[in-house]
């Protein structure tokens, strides 16, 4: 193991803050840099799921056949702004190449190794931070309105089974016994008993950030504008509030990471896959666990702020203004999902998921600079993947062998 060093982490989302905590445990002097407060990006508004068995890629065989119907359905889960199509086409071409059984299986195995220990690793982190009750483990439920949709998801269940994910298939009466809050419209479901969720993703990041600062870490509100490169790699960060000296650098800036890595010589096909949520402070009915609707591609999660409906996918570029109609569609679905749902006082939000065509993040060293490490691109599973990602980054900086095989996550795989 190398001796303690100065490490700068760009990004104060869940991946950056967890990485900073693990680096600090190794004795490093760690500084986190982000223009926003901890957790105020994509980490703030996600569905809150923490899922050891969430390892299916988005690019599954047959998924592209659903795209036309999704796009033309005004209540559908997918939107692609027409003006953004030329820029998005190369990403979708890579997505199509990834949507084979063999590649999906390989991705699932890789993500399973990244996610399988997440709940235990989180328990250590939140216990140290004095908030052991932030995460609960009642399992997760994935429901399907029709037998046809349930049958269409068979390949995914087969892959999960091959990856050793525990799950139970349920019929209509069993669904209602397990979750009486649901409307009696769902024909089939899959229950994942080993899964959990976070009561507040934002408070989780804030709690871990506060623990990091109490233990001597530094968080700076700055925007990185460039790098000064020396013989061994970046030596200085240029920011909007002055320069910062750098020894070791971790890029964990979510959807903004691609712009930074391009300046460091590693260009990646990272897309800002925009997701929305609608949060009801007084819903009138609350499920006992996180529930995902298979056909509609969204999740309902009971949180300390109310009932959050999160999901959909929009491709419009990272800087386009939000279209909050996407969030309000979730209320339409939510009222079908939960009889008597009170939709008053709903709060809407949009965030940019950092998504690669193969659904795998980039975790590992830069191809150009020995003092640069990458931890970004976790798409829909950043909250789940953060603990192992943070451990891996700490091991790489310390010169230890990584806990899992990092070949599937290398930056030059595209």
C-alpha positions in Angstrom: 0.0 0.0 0.0 1.3 3.5 -0.8 1.6 6.1 1.9 -1.2 8.6 2.5 -1.5 11.3 -0.1 -3.6 14.3 -1.1 -6.6 13.3 -3.2 -9.0 15.6 -4.9 -12.4 14.3 -5.8 -14.4 16.2 -8.4 -18.1 15.5 -7.7 -20.1 15.7 -4.5 -22.9 13.3 -5.4 -23.3 9.9 -3.8 -20.4 8.3 -5.7 -18.0 11.2 -5.0 -18.9 11.5 -1.3 -18.7 7.7 -0.6 -15.4 7.6 -2.4 -14.1 10.5 -0.3 -15.2 8.6 2.9 -13.3 5.4 1.9 -10.2 7.4 0.8 -10.3 9.2 4.2 -10.5 5.9 6.0 -7.1 5.1 4.4 -5.6 8.2 5.9 -5.5 10.4 2.8 -6.1 14.1 2.9 -9.2 14.4 0.7 -10.8 17.5 -0.9 -14.1 17.3 -2.7 -14.9 19.9 -5.4 -18.3 20.6 -6.8 -20.2 23.8 -7.7 -23.3 22.6 -5.8 -23.7 21.4 -2.2 -23.4 17.6 -1.5 -26.2 15.6 -3.1 -27.9 18.4 -5.0 -27.4 16.8 -8.4 -28.8 13.5 -9.7 -28.3 12.0 -6.2 -31.0 14.2 -4.8 -34.0 13.0 -6.7 -33.6 9.3 -7.6 -36.0 6.5 -6.6 -34.0 5.6 -3.5 -33.6 1.9 -4.4 -30.6 0.1 -3.0 -30.7 -3.2 -4.9 -28.0 -5.9 -4.6 -29.7 -7.8 -7.5 -30.2 -4.8 -9.8 -27.9 -5.9 -12.6 -29.9 -6.0 -15.8 -28.6 -3.6 -18.4 -31.1 -1.3 -20.2 -29.9 -2.7 -23.5 -31.6 -6.1 -23.6 -32.5 -8.0 -26.7 -35.9 -6.8 -28.0 -35.9 -3.5 -26.2 -35.5 -1.4 -29.3 -38.7 -2.9 -30.7 -40.6 -1.1 -27.9 -39.1 2.3 -28.7 -41.7 3.5 -31.4 -44.6 2.7 -29.1 -43.0 4.4 -26.2 -42.3 7.5 -28.2 -45.8 7.8 -29.6 -47.5 7.2 -26.3 -48.2 10.5 -24.6 -48.0 8.7 -21.3 -45.0 6.6 -22.3 -41.7 6.2 -20.4 -39.4 7.6 -23.2 -38.9 11.0 -24.9 -36.3 12.0 -27.4 -36.3 15.7 -28.4 -36.2 15.9 -32.1 -33.5 18.6 -32.3 -31.2 16.4 -30.2 -31.6 13.3 -32.4 -28.4 13.9 -34.6 -26.3 14.1 -31.5 -27.9 11.1 -29.9 -27.6 8.8 -32.9 -24.1 7.5 -32.2 -25.0 6.7 -28.6 -28.1 4.8 -29.8 -26.0 2.9 -32.4 -23.7 1.7 -29.6 -26.8 0.9 -27.5 -28.1 -1.3 -30.3 -24.8 -3.2 -30.5 -24.9 -3.8 -26.8 -28.5 -5.3 -26.9 -27.5 -8.9 -27.5 -27.9 -11.9 -25.1 -24.2 -12.5 -24.7 -23.4 -8.8 -24.0 -26.4 -8.4 -21.7 -25.3 -11.4 -19.7 -21.7 -10.2 -19.4 -22.9 -6.8 -18.2 -25.3 -8.4 -15.7 -22.4 -10.5 -14.2 -20.2 -7.5 -13.9 -22.9 -5.3 -12.3 -23.8 -8.1 -9.9 -20.2 -8.1 -8.5 -20.4 -4.3 -8.2 -23.8 -4.3 -6.3 -24.0 -7.5 -4.3 -22.4 -6.1 -1.1 -24.1 -2.7 -1.2 -26.4 -3.0 1.8 -23.7 -4.3 4.1 -21.2 -1.6 3.0 -23.8 1.1 3.4 -24.6 -0.1 6.9 -21.0 0.4 7.9 -21.0 3.9 6.4 -24.2 5.1 7.9 -23.5 3.6 11.3 -20.2 5.5 11.4 -22.1 8.6 10.4 -24.7 8.2 13.2 -27.7 7.5 11.0 -28.2 3.7 10.9 -31.9 4.0 10.2 -31.6 5.9 6.9 -31.8 2.6 4.9 -34.5 0.0 5.3 -34.7 -3.5 3.9 -38.4 -4.6 3.3 -37.6 -6.0 -0.2 -38.8 -4.5 -3.5 -41.8 -5.4 -5.7 -41.9 -5.2 -9.5 -45.5 -5.4 -10.8 -47.0 -6.1 -14.2 -50.4 -5.2 -15.3 -50.7 -7.9 -18.0 -49.5 -11.5 -18.3 -48.1 -10.5 -21.7 -45.8 -7.9 -20.1 -44.7 -10.4 -17.5 -43.9 -13.0 -20.1 -42.0 -10.3 -22.1 -39.7 -9.9 -19.1 -38.8 -13.6 -19.0 -35.3 -13.1 -20.4 -34.5 -10.6 -17.7 -35.6 -13.0 -15.0 -33.5 -15.8 -16.5 -30.4 -13.6 -16.5 -31.0 -12.5 -12.9 -31.5 -16.2 -11.9 -28.2 -17.0 -13.6 -26.5 -14.2 -11.6 -27.8 -15.7 -8.3 -30.4 -13.0 -7.6 -33.1 -14.2 -5.1 -36.7 -13.5 -6.3 -40.2 -14.8 -5.9 -42.9 -14.7 -8.7 -46.4 -13.7 -7.5 -49.9 -13.8 -8.9 -52.6 -11.3 -8.4 -53.9 -12.5 -5.0 -50.4 -12.9 -3.7 -49.6 -9.3 -4.8 -52.5 -7.9 -2.8 -51.6 -10.0 0.2 -48.1 -8.6 0.2 -49.0 -5.0 -0.7 -52.6 -4.1 0.1 -52.1 -0.5 -0.9 -52.0 -1.4 -4.6 -55.0 -1.2 -6.9 -56.2 -4.7 -8.0 -55.0 -4.2 -11.6 -51.8 -6.1 -11.5 -51.7 -9.7 -12.8 -48.1 -10.7 -11.9 -45.2 -9.5 -9.9 -41.6 -10.3 -8.8 -40.6 -9.8 -5.2 -36.9 -9.2 -4.4 -36.6 -10.0 -0.7 -32.9 -9.0 -0.4 -33.4 -5.4 -1.6 -34.0 -2.1 0.3 -34.4 1.6 -0.1 -33.2 4.9 1.4 -35.6 7.1 3.3 -34.0 10.2 1.8 -31.2 10.0 -0.9 -30.4 13.7 -0.3 -30.0 13.3 3.5 -27.9 10.2 2.9 -25.4 12.2 0.9 -25.5 15.1 3.3 -25.0 12.8 6.3 -22.0 11.1 4.8 -20.6 14.5 3.7 -21.0 15.9 7.2 -19.2 12.8 8.6 -16.4 13.4 6.1 -16.0 17.0 7.1 -16.0 16.2 10.8 -13.2 13.7 10.2 -11.0 16.4 8.6 -12.2 16.4 5.0 -12.7 19.5 2.9 -15.6 20.4 0.5 -15.2 23.3 -1.8 -18.0 24.9 -3.8 -16.2 25.5 -7.1 -16.6 24.8 -10.8 -13.6 23.1 -12.5 -12.7 24.9 -15.7 -9.5 23.1 -16.7 -6.3 21.2 -15.8 -2.6 22.1 -15.8 -0.8 18.9 -16.9 2.7 18.1 -15.8 5.0 15.1 -16.6 3.1 12.8 -14.3 -0.4 14.0 -15.0 -2.6 16.9 -13.7 -0.8 19.1 -11.3 -3.3 21.8 -10.8 -7.1 22.4 -11.2 -8.3 25.6 -12.7 -11.5 26.6 -11.1 -13.8 29.7 -11.1 -12.4 30.6 -7.6 -8.7 30.1 -8.3 -6.3 27.2 -8.8 -5.9 24.1 -6.7 -2.8 21.9 -6.5 -3.4 18.2 -7.2 -1.6 15.0 -6.3 -4.2 12.4 -7.1 -7.5 13.1 -8.9 -10.8 11.3 -8.9 -13.4 12.2 -11.5 -16.9 11.4 -10.1 -18.9 14.2 -11.6 -21.8 12.2 -12.9 -23.2 13.4 -16.2 -20.6 16.1 -16.4 -17.7 13.7 -16.2 -17.4 13.2 -19.9 -16.4 16.8 -20.5 -13.7 16.5 -17.9 -12.2 13.2 -19.1 -12.1 14.5 -22.7 -9.7 17.2 -21.5 -7.6 14.4 -19.9 -7.4 12.4 -23.1 -10.2 9.9 -22.6 -13.3 10.5 -24.7 -16.3 8.5 -23.7 -19.9 8.0 -25.1 -21.6 9.3 -21.9 -25.2 10.5 -22.2 -27.2 12.6 -19.8 -30.3 10.4 -19.6 -32.7 12.7 -17.9 -35.1 11.4 -15.3 -38.0 13.1 -13.4 -39.8 12.6 -10.2 -43.0 13.8 -8.6 -43.1 13.8 -4.8 -46.4 13.9 -2.9 -46.1 15.2 0.7 -49.5 13.9 1.9 -50.4 11.0 -0.5 -53.1 9.5 1.7 -51.9 6.0 0.9 -48.3 4.7 1.4 -46.9 1.4 0.3 -44.6 -0.5 2.7 -41.8 -0.8 0.2 -40.5 0.4 -3.1 -42.7 -0.7 -6.0 -41.7 -0.6 -9.7 -44.3 -0.8 -12.5 -42.8 -2.9 -15.3 -44.7 -1.5 -18.3 -44.5 2.1 -17.2 -40.9 2.1 -16.2 -41.2 4.1 -12.9 -40.9 3.4 -9.2 -43.0 4.5 -6.2 -41.0 4.8 -3.0 -42.2 5.8 0.5 -39.8 8.4 1.8 -39.6 10.7 4.8 -40.6 13.6 2.6 -43.7 11.7 1.2 -44.4 9.3 -1.6 -41.9 9.7 -4.5 -42.7 8.6 -8.1 -39.5 8.5 -10.1 -38.6 7.3 -13.6 -39.0 8.0 -17.3 -36.1 8.7 -19.7 -35.6 11.8 -21.7 -32.8 12.4 -24.2 -32.4 16.1 -24.8 -28.8 17.0 -23.8 -27.4 18.0 -20.5 -28.2 21.7 -20.7 -31.8 21.7 -22.1 -34.5 23.1 -19.8 -36.7 20.6 -18.0 -40.1 19.5 -19.4 -42.0 19.0 -16.2 -44.9 17.4 -18.1 -42.7 14.3 -17.9 -43.0 14.4 -14.1 -46.7 15.1 -14.0 -47.3 12.0 -16.2 -46.2 10.1 -13.2 -49.2 11.4 -11.2 -51.5 9.9 -13.8 -49.9 6.5 -13.4 -49.7 6.9 -9.7 -53.5 7.4 -9.4 -54.1 4.1 -11.2 -51.5 2.4 -9.0 -52.9 3.5 -5.7 -56.7 4.0 -5.2 -57.5 7.2 -3.4 -54.1 8.8 -3.9 -54.0 12.5 -3.0 -52.1 14.3 -5.7 -52.2 17.8 -4.1 -49.0 19.7 -3.3 -46.8 17.6 -5.6 -43.2 18.7 -6.1 -41.4 18.0 -9.4 -37.7 17.5 -10.1 -35.4 16.6 -13.0 -31.9 15.2 -12.9 -29.4 13.9 -15.4 -28.4 10.2 -15.1 -24.9 9.6 -16.4 -25.5 6.6 -18.8 -23.3 4.6 -21.1 -24.8 2.5 -23.9 -23.9 -0.8 -22.2 -25.2 0.3 -18.7 -21.8 -0.2 -17.1 -20.0 2.6 -15.4 -16.4 3.6 -15.9 -14.3 2.7 -12.8 -10.6 2.6 -13.0 -7.4 4.5 -13.9 -7.0 7.0 -16.7 -5.3 5.7 -19.9 -3.1 8.7 -20.0 -2.2 9.8 -16.4 -1.1 7.7 -13.5 -2.6 10.0 -10.9 -6.1 10.1 -12.3 -9.0 7.7 -11.5 -12.5 7.5 -12.8 -15.8 6.7 -11.0 -18.8 7.7 -13.1 -21.5 6.6 -15.5 -23.6 4.5 -13.1 -26.9 5.3 -14.9 -29.9 4.1 -12.9 -27.9 2.4 -10.2 -25.6 5.0 -8.8 -27.1 4.8 -5.3 -26.6 1.0 -5.3 -23.1 1.0 -6.8 -21.6 3.8 -4.8 -20.2 1.8 -1.8 -18.3 -0.7 -3.9 -17.2 2.0 -6.3 -15.8 4.0 -3.4 -13.9 1.0 -2.0 -12.5 0.3 -5.5 -11.3 3.9 -5.9 -9.7 3.7 -2.5 -7.9 0.5 -3.4 -6.6 1.9 -6.7 -5.3 5.1 -5.1 -3.6 3.0 -2.3 -2.1 0.6 -4.8 -4.0 -2.4 -3.5 -5.6 -5.1 -5.7 -9.2 -4.1 -6.4 -11.9 -6.1 -4.7 -13.5 -7.2 -8.1 -12.4 -7.5 -11.7 -12.4 -4.0 -13.2 -11.9 -5.1 -16.8 -15.7 -4.7 -17.6 -15.5 -1.1 -16.4 -12.4 0.2 -18.1 -12.6 3.6 -19.8 -11.2 2.3 -23.1 -13.7 -0.5 -23.7 -15.8 1.5 -26.2 
